[in-house]
Amino acid sequence: MDDPVSVFDVWGQFDHADANAKNQLKAIIASGHKLVYHRDTLTHVDRRLDLDVFGPSIDTLVLAEILARDVSSNPNRSIKAVLEIGSGSGMLSASVVRHNLALQDLYAIDIDARAVACTDRSIALASLAPGVAPSERHLIVGKYTPRLLGRKFDLVICNPPYIPKFNASRKSRPLSTDTSYINAVAGVELLSEVLQNLDSLLETNGRLLLMLSSLSMKAFKQFVGNAVKISYPLGEIGYRVPFDVEAVLSDPEWEDYLVKQHGLEKDGLNYHHNLIPVWLEKR
């Protein structure tokens, strides 16, 4: 897929596919398997078993591409210790294992046990590729806290929830009641915690790769301090993608709040926002 705007964007492929490709696409949609292949790293999520595993999403693909361009292809960067906070399917951790020859220790943490199991499979699959350097992996089920690991890292990767919550009392109950999904995408608490503890997370030359949305830029600017250097690998505007979060679209008050207060764009019947990846380094 050239210039994808969604990992699920198979519908647009039908217009350009031959008969055989269309049959393959139909088979994929009908199956319970989600397969994403990017730069020699394959991620497999079994939708029948890996319940509540969030991703890989378009966010994951954008971060994986940035890692490939800025880290894996740069021989001057020695990345020995890596932490992924909120590993989900494990695609980013697997990409780190697959491409970083200096890697010694990989830590991945997620609050969901099925996500950690999926991360483990993704890393194991990446480790089978020829030439992959041996490394230790440390997988943790639980909530990230600043003092949990007691060490610093050369690289930290985090794609936190970035949709501001709407906490006013609702007149009607939202159609979406999947709290695990809502928790995976809504709120900026993890963003705040990570930004306020960079000193305990990063080595002297360490970097944090963080995914933001245009919806969370107000919170980011509120939380980030002056002691960090900020750079935008895709520019400060970022990468425009559809916004199709069911939990928001089924809640008119939340939807209206994001439009009026946080810049959610409405284009006809559809919504868009911008993904804004950010590199952060200690000054």
C-alpha positions in Angstrom: 0.0 0.0 0.0 1.5 3.3 -1.1 0.9 6.2 1.4 -1.5 4.3 3.6 -3.9 6.3 5.8 -5.2 3.3 7.7 -4.0 -0.3 8.3 -7.6 -1.3 7.6 -7.8 0.6 4.3 -8.4 -2.5 2.2 -11.4 -0.9 0.5 -9.3 1.5 -1.5 -7.2 -1.4 -2.8 -10.2 -3.0 -4.6 -10.2 -0.3 -7.3 -6.7 -1.1 -8.3 -6.6 -4.9 -7.8 -6.9 -7.7 -10.4 -9.3 -10.6 -9.9 -6.8 -12.7 -8.1 -5.8 -9.9 -5.7 -9.5 -9.1 -5.0 -10.1 -12.7 -4.0 -7.1 -12.6 -1.7 -8.4 -9.4 -0.1 -11.8 -10.9 0.4 -10.2 -14.0 2.1 -8.3 -11.7 4.4 -11.4 -9.8 5.4 -13.3 -13.0 6.1 -10.5 -14.5 8.3 -9.8 -13.8 11.9 -6.1 -12.9 11.2 -4.5 -9.5 10.9 -1.1 -9.6 9.2 1.0 -6.5 8.8 4.4 -6.7 7.0 6.7 -3.7 7.1 10.4 -3.5 6.3 11.1 -7.2 6.8 9.1 -7.4 10.0 5.9 -9.5 10.1 3.3 -9.0 12.8 0.4 -11.4 13.3 -2.6 -10.7 15.5 -5.1 -13.5 15.8 -8.4 -11.7 16.3 -10.0 -14.8 17.7 -7.5 -15.2 20.5 -5.7 -11.8 21.0 -8.8 -10.1 22.3 -8.3 -6.4 23.3 -4.9 -6.3 21.5 -4.8 -2.8 20.0 -2.9 -2.6 16.7 -1.0 -2.6 14.6 -2.6 0.6 13.5 -1.6 3.4 11.2 0.1 5.0 14.2 2.3 1.9 14.5 3.2 1.9 10.8 4.3 5.6 11.0 6.4 5.0 14.1 8.0 1.9 12.5 8.9 3.8 9.4 10.5 6.6 11.5 12.5 4.0 13.5 13.7 2.5 10.2 14.8 5.8 8.8 16.2 7.5 11.9 17.6 4.6 14.0 18.0 1.3 12.2 19.6 2.8 9.1 22.0 5.0 11.1 25.3 3.2 11.8 26.4 6.0 14.2 23.6 5.2 16.7 24.4 2.4 19.2 21.1 1.3 20.6 21.8 -1.2 23.4 18.8 -0.8 25.8 15.3 -0.2 24.5 11.9 0.2 26.3 8.5 0.2 24.6 5.7 1.5 26.8 2.4 0.0 25.7 3.7 -2.6 23.3 0.3 -3.8 22.0 0.9 -6.3 19.1 4.7 -5.9 19.5 5.4 -4.7 16.0 7.7 -1.9 17.1 9.6 -4.1 19.6 10.0 -6.7 16.9 11.3 -4.1 14.4 13.9 -3.1 17.0 15.0 -6.7 17.4 15.0 -7.3 13.7 17.2 -4.3 12.7 19.4 -3.2 15.6 22.6 -5.2 15.7 23.9 -3.6 18.9 20.7 -4.4 20.9 21.4 -6.1 24.2 18.2 -5.6 26.3 14.7 -5.0 25.2 12.0 -4.2 27.7 8.3 -4.2 26.7 5.4 -3.4 29.0 1.6 -3.4 28.5 -1.3 -3.5 30.9 -3.0 -6.3 29.0 -1.6 -9.8 29.3 -2.8 -10.8 25.8 -0.9 -7.9 24.4 2.3 -9.0 26.1 1.8 -12.5 24.8 1.3 -11.1 21.3 4.5 -9.0 21.7 6.4 -12.1 22.8 5.3 -13.9 19.6 6.2 -11.0 17.4 9.7 -10.7 18.9 10.2 -14.4 18.6 9.2 -14.3 15.0 11.6 -11.4 14.3 14.4 -13.3 16.1 14.3 -16.1 13.6 15.5 -13.9 10.7 19.1 -14.5 9.7 21.7 -12.1 11.2 19.5 -10.9 14.1 21.8 -10.2 17.1 21.0 -12.2 20.3 19.5 -10.0 23.0 17.6 -10.4 26.3 13.9 -9.6 26.3 12.0 -8.6 29.4 8.3 -8.6 29.1 6.1 -7.1 31.8 2.3 -7.2 32.3 1.3 -4.2 34.3 0.9 -0.4 34.4 4.0 1.6 33.7 5.3 3.7 36.6 8.5 5.7 36.6 10.2 3.6 39.3 9.1 0.2 37.9 12.3 -0.7 36.0 15.1 1.2 37.9 17.3 1.8 34.9 17.7 4.1 31.9 17.5 3.5 28.2 19.1 4.5 24.9 15.7 4.5 23.2 12.1 4.6 24.6 9.1 4.2 22.3 5.6 5.1 23.3 2.3 5.4 21.5 0.1 6.5 24.4 -3.6 7.2 24.4 -4.0 10.7 23.0 -7.7 11.5 22.7 -8.7 14.0 25.5 -11.6 12.6 27.6 -14.9 14.3 27.9 -15.9 14.0 31.5 -19.2 16.0 31.7 -22.3 14.1 32.6 -23.9 12.6 29.6 -27.6 12.9 28.7 -27.5 9.6 26.9 -25.4 6.5 27.3 -22.8 6.1 24.5 -23.3 3.2 22.1 -19.8 2.0 22.7 -19.3 0.4 26.1 -16.0 -1.4 25.4 -14.0 0.1 28.3 -10.8 -1.7 27.4 -10.8 -0.1 23.9 -11.7 3.3 25.3 -8.8 3.1 27.8 -6.4 2.2 25.0 -7.2 5.4 23.1 -8.5 8.0 25.5 -6.9 10.1 28.1 -3.5 11.8 28.4 -2.4 10.5 31.8 0.3 8.2 30.4 1.5 11.0 28.2 1.9 13.2 31.2 3.7 10.5 33.3 6.2 9.7 30.5 7.0 13.4 29.8 7.5 14.3 33.5 9.9 11.4 34.0 12.2 11.6 31.1 15.2 12.2 33.3 14.8 8.8 34.9 14.0 7.1 31.6 16.7 8.3 29.2 20.5 7.8 29.2 22.6 10.9 28.6 22.2 10.5 24.8 19.0 8.7 24.9 15.9 9.6 22.9 12.1 9.1 23.2 10.0 8.5 20.2 6.5 9.6 21.0 3.3 9.5 19.0 0.9 12.5 19.4 -2.3 13.6 17.7 -3.3 17.1 16.7 -6.0 16.5 19.4 -3.4 16.1 22.1 -1.0 18.9 21.2 -2.4 21.2 24.0 -1.7 18.6 26.6 1.8 17.9 25.2 2.8 21.6 25.3 1.4 21.7 28.9 3.4 18.7 30.1 6.7 19.0 28.2 9.4 21.0 30.0 12.2 23.2 28.7 14.9 20.6 29.6 14.2 18.6 26.4 15.0 19.1 22.8 12.1 18.5 20.5 12.1 17.6 16.8 9.3 16.6 14.4 10.3 13.9 11.9 7.2 14.6 9.8 7.0 18.3 10.5 4.8 20.0 13.1 1.7 19.4 11.1 2.3 15.7 10.9 0.4 13.1 8.8 -3.3 13.5 8.1 -5.4 10.3 8.6 -9.1 9.5 9.1 -10.4 9.6 12.6 -12.7 6.6 13.0 -12.7 5.9 16.8 -16.1 4.3 17.4 -16.1 5.3 21.1 -16.1 8.9 20.1 -18.3 8.7 17.0 -21.0 7.0 19.1 -21.0 9.7 21.7 -22.2 13.0 20.3 -21.1 15.1 23.3 -17.6 13.7 23.2 -17.5 14.2 19.4 -18.7 17.8 19.7 -16.2 18.5 22.5 -13.2 17.3 20.3 -14.4 19.4 17.4 -14.8 22.6 19.4 -12.0 22.3 21.9 -9.3 20.2 20.3 -9.5 20.7 16.5 -11.0 17.5 15.3 -11.7 18.1 11.6 -15.1 17.3 10.0 -15.0 16.8 6.3 -18.6 16.0 5.1 -19.6 12.8 6.9 -16.0 11.9 7.9 -13.5 13.1 10.5 -9.7 13.6 10.3 -6.9 14.4 12.6 -3.1 14.5 12.2 -0.6 12.1 13.6 2.4 14.0 14.9 5.4 11.8 15.9 7.9 13.6 18.1 11.6 12.9 19.0 12.5 14.1 22.5 16.1 14.3 23.9 17.5 15.6 27.1 19.3 18.9 26.5 
